[in-house]
Amino acid sequence: MYELIKSFEISAAHRLTLDYPSKCAEIHGHNWHITVYLRSKELNASGMIMDFTEIKQRISAKLDHKVLNDVLDFNPTAENLARYICDELAPFCYRADVRESEGNTASYIKEVNGI
């Protein structure tokens, strides 16, 4: 089994739809630190799971320097963003960590065999 771990940063703004009063309901921005984890039993013809540059490009092209509410069709919480990123890097990505600020990280980990 091969594993690849890639970390990168994007800058993006968002506002959250919440069922309680919060300053996060107003538009604000973050320098999001993203770490993705990919696995594969086999490598492609170039000897990789996926090129590091391609990983960053797939996510950055859609999200970097954007208002997330304008480009995504869900409430852009860190948790929802982690799942979205994991899905965008399918079928190899099984985990995505999204840190929106120091001490605040959300992770999405795909279930495997019900776990």
C-alpha atoms as a printed R data frame, in Angstrom:
    type eleno elety resid chain resno       x      y       z
1   ATOM     1    CA   MET     A     1   0.000  0.000   0.000
2   ATOM     2    CA   TYR     A     2   1.290  3.439  -0.943
3   ATOM     3    CA   GLU     A     3   0.392  6.587   0.943
4   ATOM     4    CA   LEU     A     4   0.816 10.222  -0.030
5   ATOM     5    CA   ILE     A     5   0.385 13.208   2.278
6   ATOM     6    CA   LYS     A     6   0.148 16.719   0.841
7   ATOM     7    CA   SER     A     7  -0.226 19.991   2.749
8   ATOM     8    CA   PHE     A     8  -0.963 23.355   1.197
9   ATOM     9    CA   GLU     A     9  -2.734 26.628   1.907
10  ATOM    10    CA   ILE     A    10  -5.545 28.547   0.273
11  ATOM    11    CA   SER     A    11  -7.029 31.927   1.104
12  ATOM    12    CA   ALA     A    12 -10.801 32.194   0.973
13  ATOM    13    CA   ALA     A    13 -13.731 33.961   2.592
14  ATOM    14    CA   HIS     A    14 -17.026 32.524   3.794
15  ATOM    15    CA   ARG     A    15 -20.048 33.210   5.916
16  ATOM    16    CA   LEU     A    16 -21.849 30.515   7.832
17  ATOM    17    CA   THR     A    17 -25.539 29.822   8.123
18  ATOM    18    CA   LEU     A    18 -26.012 28.927  11.778
19  ATOM    19    CA   ASP     A    19 -28.949 28.267  14.074
20  ATOM    20    CA   TYR     A    20 -27.463 30.495  16.794
21  ATOM    21    CA   PRO     A    21 -26.052 34.053  16.879
22  ATOM    22    CA   SER     A    22 -22.416 34.188  15.786
23  ATOM    23    CA   LYS     A    23 -20.005 36.653  14.242
24  ATOM    24    CA   CYS     A    24 -19.219 33.866  11.753
25  ATOM    25    CA   ALA     A    25 -22.548 34.584  10.063
26  ATOM    26    CA   GLU     A    26 -20.821 37.679   8.631
27  ATOM    27    CA   ILE     A    27 -18.422 37.324   5.736
28  ATOM    28    CA   HIS     A    28 -14.845 36.811   6.888
29  ATOM    29    CA   GLY     A    29 -11.711 35.147   5.584
30  ATOM    30    CA   HIS     A    30  -9.125 32.579   6.527
31  ATOM    31    CA   ASN     A    31  -5.821 31.267   5.305
32  ATOM    32    CA   TRP     A    32  -6.960 27.660   5.271
33  ATOM    33    CA   HIS     A    33  -4.274 25.026   5.892
34  ATOM    34    CA   ILE     A    34  -5.246 21.804   4.172
35  ATOM    35    CA   THR     A    35  -3.665 18.369   4.533
36  ATOM    36    CA   VAL     A    36  -4.856 15.471   2.418
37  ATOM    37    CA   TYR     A    37  -4.057 11.788   2.705
38  ATOM    38    CA   LEU     A    38  -4.186  9.497  -0.329
39  ATOM    39    CA   ARG     A    39  -3.715  5.724  -0.568
40  ATOM    40    CA   SER     A    40  -3.426  3.271  -3.387
41  ATOM    41    CA   LYS     A    41  -2.343 -0.315  -3.831
42  ATOM    42    CA   GLU     A    42  -0.893  0.574  -7.225
43  ATOM    43    CA   LEU     A    43   0.913  3.509  -8.791
44  ATOM    44    CA   ASN     A    44   0.069  5.124 -12.121
45  ATOM    45    CA   ALA     A    45   2.321  4.884 -15.195
46  ATOM    46    CA   SER     A    46   4.455  7.740 -13.819
47  ATOM    47    CA   GLY     A    47   5.064  5.892 -10.550
48  ATOM    48    CA   MET     A    48   2.718  8.072  -8.453
49  ATOM    49    CA   ILE     A    49  -0.636  7.905  -6.724
50  ATOM    50    CA   MET     A    50  -1.281 11.453  -7.961
51  ATOM    51    CA   ASP     A    51   1.081 14.309  -8.768
52  ATOM    52    CA   PHE     A    52   1.509 16.742  -5.842
53  ATOM    53    CA   THR     A    53   0.907 19.677  -8.193
54  ATOM    54    CA   GLU     A    54  -2.334 18.162  -9.472
55  ATOM    55    CA   ILE     A    55  -3.619 17.710  -5.925
56  ATOM    56    CA   LYS     A    56  -3.152 21.381  -5.072
57  ATOM    57    CA   GLN     A    57  -4.453 22.544  -8.458
58  ATOM    58    CA   ARG     A    58  -7.695 20.541  -8.190
59  ATOM    59    CA   ILE     A    59  -8.566 22.296  -4.943
60  ATOM    60    CA   SER     A    60  -6.988 25.718  -5.456
61  ATOM    61    CA   ALA     A    61  -8.518 26.271  -8.890
62  ATOM    62    CA   LYS     A    62 -12.004 26.208  -7.403
63  ATOM    63    CA   LEU     A    63 -11.473 27.606  -3.885
64  ATOM    64    CA   ASP     A    64  -8.378 29.824  -3.629
65  ATOM    65    CA   HIS     A    65  -9.134 33.561  -3.354
66  ATOM    66    CA   LYS     A    66 -12.867 32.938  -3.632
67  ATOM    67    CA   VAL     A    67 -15.939 33.509  -1.508
68  ATOM    68    CA   LEU     A    68 -16.766 29.900  -0.736
69  ATOM    69    CA   ASN     A    69 -20.506 30.587  -0.532
70  ATOM    70    CA   ASP     A    70 -20.385 31.689  -4.179
71  ATOM    71    CA   VAL     A    71 -18.730 28.520  -5.501
72  ATOM    72    CA   LEU     A    72 -20.070 25.770  -3.229
73  ATOM    73    CA   ASP     A    73 -23.660 24.592  -2.813
74  ATOM    74    CA   PHE     A    74 -23.411 23.821   0.916
75  ATOM    75    CA   ASN     A    75 -22.772 25.673   4.181
76  ATOM    76    CA   PRO     A    76 -18.957 26.067   4.032
77  ATOM    77    CA   THR     A    77 -18.044 24.977   7.540
78  ATOM    78    CA   ALA     A    78 -14.576 23.513   8.017
79  ATOM    79    CA   GLU     A    79 -16.180 20.074   8.438
80  ATOM    80    CA   ASN     A    80 -18.122 20.328   5.175
81  ATOM    81    CA   LEU     A    81 -15.046 21.655   3.404
82  ATOM    82    CA   ALA     A    82 -12.983 18.679   4.582
83  ATOM    83    CA   ARG     A    83 -15.516 16.258   3.114
84  ATOM    84    CA   TYR     A    84 -15.728 18.218  -0.142
85  ATOM    85    CA   ILE     A    85 -11.935 18.176  -0.553
86  ATOM    86    CA   CYS     A    86 -11.780 14.452   0.149
87  ATOM    87    CA   ASP     A    87 -14.468 13.817  -2.465
88  ATOM    88    CA   GLU     A    88 -12.701 16.039  -5.036
89  ATOM    89    CA   LEU     A    89  -9.613 13.831  -4.776
90  ATOM    90    CA   ALA     A    90 -11.484 10.535  -5.095
91  ATOM    91    CA   PRO     A    91 -10.889  7.685  -5.350
92  ATOM    92    CA   PHE     A    92  -7.546  7.933  -3.564
93  ATOM    93    CA   CYS     A    93  -8.189 10.459  -0.804
94  ATOM    94    CA   TYR     A    94  -9.419  8.910   2.434
95  ATOM    95    CA   ARG     A    95  -8.803 11.838   4.802
96  ATOM    96    CA   ALA     A    96  -8.715 15.627   4.654
97  ATOM    97    CA   ASP     A    97  -7.806 17.999   7.478
98  ATOM    98    CA   VAL     A    98  -8.885 21.644   7.206
99  ATOM    99    CA   ARG     A    99  -7.417 24.160   9.661
100 ATOM   100    CA   GLU     A   100  -9.178 27.505   9.476
101 ATOM   101    CA   SER     A   101  -7.184 29.103  12.287
102 ATOM   102    CA   GLU     A   102  -4.656 28.182  14.943
103 ATOM   103    CA   GLY     A   103  -6.182 25.507  17.151
104 ATOM   104    CA   ASN     A   104  -9.263 24.958  14.947
105 ATOM   105    CA   THR     A   105  -9.046 21.950  12.643
106 ATOM   106    CA   ALA     A   106 -11.793 19.770  11.199
107 ATOM   107    CA   SER     A   107 -11.157 16.370   9.626
108 ATOM   108    CA   TYR     A   108 -13.146 14.132   7.356
109 ATOM   109    CA   ILE     A   109 -12.163 10.467   7.259
110 ATOM   110    CA   LYS     A   110 -13.942  8.126   4.868
111 ATOM   111    CA   GLU     A   111 -15.447  5.023   6.377
112 ATOM   112    CA   VAL     A   112 -13.907  1.769   5.266
113 ATOM   113    CA   ASN     A   113 -15.843 -1.422   5.952
114 ATOM   114    CA   GLY     A   114 -18.220  0.379   8.316
115 ATOM   115    CA   ILE     A   115 -15.445  1.863  10.455
